[in-house]
Amino acid sequence: MFNSKAEIKIITEETIESHKKPGASMALEFPNTQNLKIEDWSFEALSKKRIGILSGTVVTGGNSKTKEIYITQPTGDETLEYDKLILATGGIPAVPDIPGIHLPGVFTIQTMADTSEIGNQLTRMKSIIVVGAGFSGLETAERLLSTGKDVHLIIRSRLMRKQLEEPMSSELQSRLPKRLNVYYGKSPSSVIGEKHVEGVILGDDAIRADAILFMTGVRPNTELAEKLGIKIGQLGGVVVDETMKTSLDDIYAVGDCVEMKDTLTGKPLLLPVGSIAARAGRQAGVMSAGGTKLYDDTNLRLQYDRIFETDIVVIGHSTTTAKAMGIQTDVYYFDDPVEFTKVALITSDDGRLIGGQVIASRMGARLGYEILERVESGAILNEKPLLRPRHERLKEYLESTFGPIR
């Protein structure tokens, strides 16, 4: 531990115990479940580590000069003093400003409580529209489909456009179940309905549904940071340095509310990715406790999920995110038909591996960690290629031991 004597308080509006955000979609199917919490981070477990939890509590403002924050609890208002403050205010769902967006039956998912409430309402509904084709949108569509709903997935351009190369998007598209209704290349122009959602207008057509879930990303929630006088960057996130310190001494920020620096160019970018938020939280925690250790993987993207019986792994830059940083790239594709796997490797113009993507029926994580190790070490791909598929290595071993296999 970096400071075993530190007094730590976590202040959260949520009343549901710590849980994995990607797993929150399970609450759509099981809205009243109590089994999604992370036991090691339960309120009871945290209290045993002398970490206090103020749940159902709103931070309304603060004073960085006097090192105070103002909170509102069910029991009333209070002022708390701090020595170090970490902001993890997350993101606000980014929904399009179109007619009908505020009708009952239009939902976004921000907290587990949101998801449970939506799950309770969806039990009475049959047809659901999901707008958005990132990890969250696909996971939500899968969960709803598993409950027997008629699911319509609306994709503005292609699947996971920022994370996946076009051939990888096409590969993932080919693995979607036929019973999922998918619409490509258009965004809803309006939500239709009088007193409740009845559907959306998509191009010249109307898609009828009982509810709509907008899974169209988030924008940084910087309201508290602005009240404290913290610098906000050009992309709309809290500006932090490599230690996650903001423009004010003794205040740190992590997660979807911050702008990170790209390790290759130093330019700011928004990275609303859970693995990055977790590593940034570790860094901010170390610094707040008086440590000096710097971690070099704080802003390295690593996303993994298994959706529709397919492993999806995204590491580092895609050509889309690299182009936004002004990085010249090359892409190399590899197919393993035996393992039903497709891999994309993204290199900078000097041959260094800066990103990779895996679409696989199984064992995607293994390949993903091979890519991750090479991205972290700045490996030149030609000097350190990926391992050949396991079945090829096994065949070589058997032939060297028993002779040619015909």
FILO-417674 format. One record per residue (C-alpha): x negated, y negated, z. Coordinates in steps of 0.5 Angstrom, whole numbers, plus 500, padded with zeros to 3 digits. Example, Ala and Ser with C-alpha at 12.3 -4.5 7.8 and 13.67 -1.06 7.14 Angstrom:
! residues 2
+-----+-----+-----+
!   x !   y !   z !
+-----+-----+-----+
! 475 ! 509 ! 516 !
! 473 ! 502 ! 514 !
+-----+-----+-----+
//
This chain:
! residues 406
+-----+-----+-----+
!   x !   y !   z !
+-----+-----+-----+
! 500 ! 500 ! 500 !
! 498 ! 493 ! 499 !
! 501 ! 490 ! 505 !
! 504 ! 495 ! 510 !
! 506 ! 489 ! 514 !
! 510 ! 485 ! 509 !
! 517 ! 483 ! 510 !
! 521 ! 485 ! 504 !
! 528 ! 483 ! 502 !
! 532 ! 485 ! 496 !
! 538 ! 480 ! 494 !
! 543 ! 483 ! 489 !
! 550 ! 482 ! 487 !
! 551 ! 489 ! 486 !
! 554 ! 493 ! 491 !
! 553 ! 500 ! 488 !
! 546 ! 503 ! 490 !
! 540 ! 503 ! 485 !
! 541 ! 507 ! 479 !
! 538 ! 508 ! 472 !
! 541 ! 503 ! 467 !
! 541 ! 508 ! 461 !
! 545 ! 513 ! 465 !
! 550 ! 507 ! 467 !
! 554 ! 510 ! 460 !
! 555 ! 516 ! 464 !
! 560 ! 512 ! 468 !
! 564 ! 511 ! 462 !
! 566 ! 518 ! 463 !
! 566 ! 519 ! 470 !
! 568 ! 512 ! 473 !
! 568 ! 514 ! 480 !
! 562 ! 518 ! 481 !
! 557 ! 517 ! 486 !
! 552 ! 521 ! 483 !
! 548 ! 516 ! 479 !
! 544 ! 513 ! 484 !
! 536 ! 514 ! 485 !
! 536 ! 517 ! 492 !
! 529 ! 515 ! 493 !
! 531 ! 508 ! 492 !
! 538 ! 508 ! 495 !
! 540 ! 503 ! 501 !
! 538 ! 508 ! 506 !
! 531 ! 510 ! 503 !
! 529 ! 503 ! 502 !
! 531 ! 501 ! 509 !
! 527 ! 507 ! 512 !
! 521 ! 503 ! 508 !
! 523 ! 497 ! 512 !
! 526 ! 494 ! 505 !
! 532 ! 490 ! 507 !
! 538 ! 490 ! 502 !
! 543 ! 484 ! 502 !
! 548 ! 487 ! 497 !
! 554 ! 483 ! 494 !
! 550 ! 477 ! 495 !
! 550 ! 471 ! 490 !
! 544 ! 466 ! 490 !
! 547 ! 460 ! 488 !
! 540 ! 456 ! 488 !
! 534 ! 454 ! 492 !
! 528 ! 449 ! 493 !
! 521 ! 451 ! 491 !
! 518 ! 445 ! 495 !
! 521 ! 448 ! 502 !
! 521 ! 455 ! 499 !
! 528 ! 456 ! 501 !
! 534 ! 460 ! 497 !
! 541 ! 459 ! 498 !
! 545 ! 465 ! 498 !
! 553 ! 466 ! 499 !
! 555 ! 473 ! 502 !
! 562 ! 475 ! 504 !
! 561 ! 473 ! 511 !
! 559 ! 466 ! 509 !
! 553 ! 461 ! 506 !
! 546 ! 462 ! 508 !
! 539 ! 459 ! 507 !
! 533 ! 464 ! 507 !
! 526 ! 462 ! 507 !
! 521 ! 466 ! 503 !
! 513 ! 466 ! 502 !
! 513 ! 469 ! 495 !
! 519 ! 470 ! 491 !
! 520 ! 475 ! 485 !
! 526 ! 473 ! 480 !
! 529 ! 479 ! 477 !
! 535 ! 476 ! 474 !
! 536 ! 480 ! 468 !
! 540 ! 478 ! 461 !
! 546 ! 476 ! 460 !
! 550 ! 480 ! 454 !
! 549 ! 476 ! 448 !
! 556 ! 477 ! 444 !
! 558 ! 473 ! 438 !
! 563 ! 467 ! 438 !
! 568 ! 469 ! 434 !
! 576 ! 469 ! 435 !
! 579 ! 473 ! 440 !
! 573 ! 475 ! 443 !
! 576 ! 473 ! 450 !
! 582 ! 478 ! 449 !
! 583 ! 483 ! 454 !
! 580 ! 490 ! 452 !
! 574 ! 486 ! 450 !
! 568 ! 489 ! 454 !
! 560 ! 488 ! 455 !
! 556 ! 492 ! 460 !
! 552 ! 489 ! 465 !
! 552 ! 492 ! 472 !
! 554 ! 499 ! 474 !
! 561 ! 496 ! 477 !
! 562 ! 494 ! 470 !
! 561 ! 500 ! 467 !
! 566 ! 504 ! 472 !
! 571 ! 499 ! 471 !
! 571 ! 500 ! 464 !
! 571 ! 507 ! 465 !
! 577 ! 507 ! 469 !
! 581 ! 503 ! 464 !
! 578 ! 507 ! 458 !
! 582 ! 513 ! 461 !
! 588 ! 510 ! 458 !
! 586 ! 509 ! 451 !
! 584 ! 513 ! 445 !
! 581 ! 509 ! 440 !
! 574 ! 505 ! 441 !
! 570 ! 500 ! 437 !
! 562 ! 500 ! 439 !
! 559 ! 494 ! 436 !
! 551 ! 495 ! 436 !
! 546 ! 500 ! 434 !
! 541 ! 500 ! 439 !
! 539 ! 505 ! 444 !
! 545 ! 502 ! 449 !
! 550 ! 502 ! 443 !
! 548 ! 509 ! 441 !
! 548 ! 512 ! 448 !
! 555 ! 509 ! 449 !
! 558 ! 512 ! 443 !
! 555 ! 519 ! 444 !
! 558 ! 518 ! 451 !
! 565 ! 516 ! 449 !
! 565 ! 521 ! 443 !
! 564 ! 527 ! 448 !
! 570 ! 525 ! 452 !
! 574 ! 526 ! 446 !
! 575 ! 518 ! 444 !
! 576 ! 516 ! 437 !
! 570 ! 512 ! 436 !
! 568 ! 507 ! 431 !
! 561 ! 504 ! 431 !
! 559 ! 498 ! 427 !
! 552 ! 496 ! 425 !
! 550 ! 490 ! 422 !
! 545 ! 492 ! 418 !
! 542 ! 499 ! 420 !
! 540 ! 503 ! 426 !
! 535 ! 500 ! 431 !
! 533 ! 495 ! 426 !
! 528 ! 492 ! 430 !
! 525 ! 498 ! 433 !
! 525 ! 503 ! 427 !
! 522 ! 503 ! 420 !
! 528 ! 504 ! 415 !
! 526 ! 511 ! 413 !
! 526 ! 513 ! 420 !
! 533 ! 509 ! 421 !
! 536 ! 513 ! 415 !
! 533 ! 520 ! 418 !
! 537 ! 518 ! 425 !
! 543 ! 516 ! 421 !
! 543 ! 523 ! 418 !
! 543 ! 526 ! 425 !
! 549 ! 523 ! 427 !
! 556 ! 527 ! 428 !
! 561 ! 527 ! 422 !
! 566 ! 525 ! 427 !
! 563 ! 519 ! 429 !
! 566 ! 513 ! 424 !
! 560 ! 509 ! 422 !
! 561 ! 502 ! 418 !
! 554 ! 499 ! 416 !
! 552 ! 492 ! 413 !
! 558 ! 488 ! 416 !
! 559 ! 484 ! 423 !
! 566 ! 483 ! 426 !
! 569 ! 476 ! 424 !
! 574 ! 476 ! 429 !
! 578 ! 480 ! 434 !
! 585 ! 481 ! 433 !
! 591 ! 482 ! 438 !
! 596 ! 478 ! 441 !
! 596 ! 480 ! 449 !
! 591 ! 485 ! 448 !
! 585 ! 488 ! 443 !
! 588 ! 491 ! 437 !
! 582 ! 492 ! 433 !
! 577 ! 487 ! 429 !
! 577 ! 484 ! 422 !
! 571 ! 487 ! 418 !
! 570 ! 484 ! 411 !
! 576 ! 485 ! 408 !
! 579 ! 491 ! 412 !
! 582 ! 491 ! 419 !
! 579 ! 497 ! 424 !
! 585 ! 498 ! 429 !
! 583 ! 500 ! 436 !
! 585 ! 500 ! 444 !
! 578 ! 497 ! 446 !
! 572 ! 494 ! 444 !
! 565 ! 494 ! 447 !
! 560 ! 489 ! 445 !
! 553 ! 492 ! 445 !
! 549 ! 487 ! 442 !
! 543 ! 485 ! 446 !
! 542 ! 480 ! 452 !
! 539 ! 473 ! 452 !
! 535 ! 471 ! 458 !
! 539 ! 469 ! 465 !
! 535 ! 463 ! 467 !
! 540 ! 459 ! 471 !
! 536 ! 460 ! 478 !
! 530 ! 459 ! 475 !
! 532 ! 453 ! 472 !
! 535 ! 450 ! 478 !
! 528 ! 452 ! 482 !
! 525 ! 448 ! 476 !
! 521 ! 453 ! 473 !
! 518 ! 452 ! 466 !
! 523 ! 456 ! 460 !
! 519 ! 458 ! 454 !
! 521 ! 457 ! 447 !
! 524 ! 463 ! 446 !
! 529 ! 462 ! 452 !
! 525 ! 466 ! 457 !
! 522 ! 464 ! 464 !
! 514 ! 463 ! 462 !
! 510 ! 468 ! 466 !
! 502 ! 469 ! 466 !
! 499 ! 476 ! 466 !
! 500 ! 477 ! 473 !
! 508 ! 475 ! 472 !
! 507 ! 468 ! 476 !
! 511 ! 463 ! 473 !
! 510 ! 456 ! 473 !
! 511 ! 455 ! 480 !
! 506 ! 457 ! 485 !
! 509 ! 463 ! 489 !
! 514 ! 465 ! 484 !
! 514 ! 471 ! 480 !
! 519 ! 473 ! 475 !
! 520 ! 480 ! 471 !
! 525 ! 484 ! 466 !
! 530 ! 481 ! 461 !
! 529 ! 474 ! 464 !
! 522 ! 473 ! 462 !
! 518 ! 471 ! 456 !
! 512 ! 476 ! 455 !
! 505 ! 475 ! 451 !
! 504 ! 480 ! 446 !
! 497 ! 483 ! 447 !
! 495 ! 483 ! 440 !
! 496 ! 475 ! 438 !
! 498 ! 472 ! 445 !
! 504 ! 469 ! 442 !
! 511 ! 470 ! 446 !
! 516 ! 475 ! 445 !
! 522 ! 477 ! 449 !
! 522 ! 485 ! 451 !
! 528 ! 487 ! 454 !
! 526 ! 494 ! 455 !
! 527 ! 498 ! 462 !
! 519 ! 501 ! 462 !
! 516 ! 494 ! 461 !
! 521 ! 491 ! 466 !
! 519 ! 497 ! 471 !
! 511 ! 496 ! 470 !
! 512 ! 488 ! 470 !
! 516 ! 489 ! 477 !
! 510 ! 493 ! 479 !
! 505 ! 488 ! 477 !
! 509 ! 482 ! 481 !
! 510 ! 486 ! 487 !
! 502 ! 487 ! 488 !
! 501 ! 480 ! 487 !
! 506 ! 478 ! 492 !
! 503 ! 483 ! 497 !
! 497 ! 479 ! 496 !
! 493 ! 484 ! 492 !
! 489 ! 482 ! 486 !
! 490 ! 488 ! 481 !
! 491 ! 487 ! 474 !
! 495 ! 492 ! 470 !
! 493 ! 492 ! 462 !
! 500 ! 496 ! 460 !
! 505 ! 491 ! 463 !
! 508 ! 489 ! 456 !
! 507 ! 495 ! 452 !
! 514 ! 498 ! 449 !
! 515 ! 505 ! 451 !
! 523 ! 507 ! 450 !
! 525 ! 514 ! 450 !
! 532 ! 517 ! 450 !
! 536 ! 523 ! 447 !
! 542 ! 522 ! 444 !
! 546 ! 526 ! 439 !
! 541 ! 532 ! 441 !
! 536 ! 528 ! 438 !
! 529 ! 525 ! 441 !
! 528 ! 518 ! 439 !
! 521 ! 515 ! 441 !
! 519 ! 508 ! 440 !
! 512 ! 505 ! 442 !
! 509 ! 499 ! 441 !
! 510 ! 495 ! 435 !
! 515 ! 496 ! 429 !
! 513 ! 493 ! 422 !
! 519 ! 488 ! 424 !
! 516 ! 486 ! 431 !
! 509 ! 486 ! 428 !
! 511 ! 481 ! 422 !
! 514 ! 476 ! 427 !
! 508 ! 476 ! 431 !
! 504 ! 475 ! 424 !
! 501 ! 481 ! 424 !
! 499 ! 485 ! 418 !
! 501 ! 492 ! 418 !
! 501 ! 499 ! 414 !
! 506 ! 505 ! 416 !
! 504 ! 512 ! 415 !
! 510 ! 517 ! 415 !
! 509 ! 525 ! 417 !
! 514 ! 530 ! 417 !
! 515 ! 537 ! 420 !
! 520 ! 541 ! 417 !
! 519 ! 547 ! 422 !
! 520 ! 542 ! 428 !
! 525 ! 538 ! 424 !
! 521 ! 532 ! 426 !
! 519 ! 525 ! 423 !
! 514 ! 521 ! 425 !
! 512 ! 513 ! 423 !
! 505 ! 510 ! 425 !
! 504 ! 503 ! 425 !
! 497 ! 500 ! 424 !
! 494 ! 493 ! 424 !
! 490 ! 492 ! 418 !
! 484 ! 494 ! 421 !
! 486 ! 501 ! 422 !
! 488 ! 500 ! 429 !
! 494 ! 504 ! 432 !
! 499 ! 499 ! 434 !
! 506 ! 503 ! 434 !
! 509 ! 509 ! 433 !
! 516 ! 512 ! 432 !
! 519 ! 519 ! 433 !
! 525 ! 522 ! 431 !
! 525 ! 530 ! 433 !
! 530 ! 535 ! 435 !
! 526 ! 537 ! 441 !
! 519 ! 536 ! 443 !
! 519 ! 528 ! 441 !
! 516 ! 526 ! 448 !
! 510 ! 530 ! 447 !
! 508 ! 527 ! 440 !
! 510 ! 520 ! 444 !
! 505 ! 521 ! 449 !
! 500 ! 522 ! 444 !
! 502 ! 516 ! 440 !
! 502 ! 512 ! 447 !
! 495 ! 514 ! 449 !
! 492 ! 512 ! 442 !
! 496 ! 505 ! 442 !
! 493 ! 504 ! 449 !
! 486 ! 505 ! 447 !
! 486 ! 502 ! 441 !
! 484 ! 508 ! 437 !
! 483 ! 508 ! 430 !
! 488 ! 513 ! 427 !
! 483 ! 516 ! 422 !
! 478 ! 517 ! 428 !
! 483 ! 520 ! 432 !
! 489 ! 523 ! 429 !
! 495 ! 526 ! 432 !
! 495 ! 534 ! 434 !
! 497 ! 538 ! 428 !
! 504 ! 541 ! 430 !
! 504 ! 547 ! 435 !
! 507 ! 552 ! 430 !
! 501 ! 551 ! 425 !
! 496 ! 551 ! 431 !
! 499 ! 558 ! 433 !
! 498 ! 561 ! 426 !
! 491 ! 559 ! 426 !
! 490 ! 562 ! 432 !
! 493 ! 568 ! 430 !
! 490 ! 569 ! 424 !
! 483 ! 568 ! 427 !
! 485 ! 573 ! 432 !
! 489 ! 578 ! 427 !
! 487 ! 576 ! 420 !
! 492 ! 573 ! 415 !
! 499 ! 573 ! 416 !
! 503 ! 574 ! 410 !
+-----+-----+-----+
//
